[in-house]
Amino acid sequence: MMRILTPTFELIDDRPPYPDAWASLTDEDDVPIWAAAISATATHVVSNNTRHFPPRQADGRRAYNGIEYLTAADFLTLLDKTSL
């Protein structure tokens, strides 16, 4: 799995000030994760810390500004469906 994913990784150096996040993102330790996702133009954030995910959209996804938040299990399911 890592051989497949490693070429897609991107290192960024993101420092404050951070971009605005959703109102319920109150954990200041999660704000740099959001900022890194924005800086890297990520499409997904994978975390099992679902307590601080963005609010659910009408379609059931937890996304904000085009970045979808998924648990590790949901991300692996997505990878399996896309047949990387």
Backbone hydrogen bonds, N-H to C=O, Kabsch-Sander energy under -0.5 kcal/mol:
donor,donor_aa,acceptor,acceptor_aa,energy
5,L,1,M,-2.3
6,T,2,M,-3.0
8,T,5,L,-2.2
9,F,5,L,-0.5
9,F,6,T,-1.6
14,D,12,I,-0.5
15,R,13,D,-0.5
25,L,22,W,-1.8
26,T,24,S,-1.6
28,E,26,T,-0.9
30,D,27,D,-2.0
31,V,27,D,-0.7
34,W,30,D,-1.8
35,A,31,V,-2.7
36,A,32,P,-2.5
37,A,33,I,-2.1
38,I,34,W,-2.1
39,S,35,A,-2.7
40,A,36,A,-2.2
41,T,38,I,-1.4
42,A,37,A,-2.8
45,V,68,E,-2.3
47,S,45,V,-0.6
47,S,70,L,-2.5
50,T,48,N,-1.6
52,H,49,N,-1.4
53,F,50,T,-1.6
57,Q,61,R,-3.5
60,G,57,Q,-2.0
63,A,55,P,-0.6
63,A,61,R,-0.9
64,Y,67,I,-2.0
67,I,64,Y,-1.9
68,E,43,T,-2.5
68,E,66,G,-0.6
69,Y,62,R,-3.5
70,L,45,V,-2.7
75,F,71,T,-2.3
76,L,72,A,-2.4
77,T,73,A,-2.0
78,L,74,D,-2.2
79,L,75,F,-2.6
80,D,76,L,-2.4
81,K,77,T,-2.1
82,T,78,L,-1.7
83,S,79,L,-0.7
83,S,80,D,-0.6
84,L,79,L,-1.1
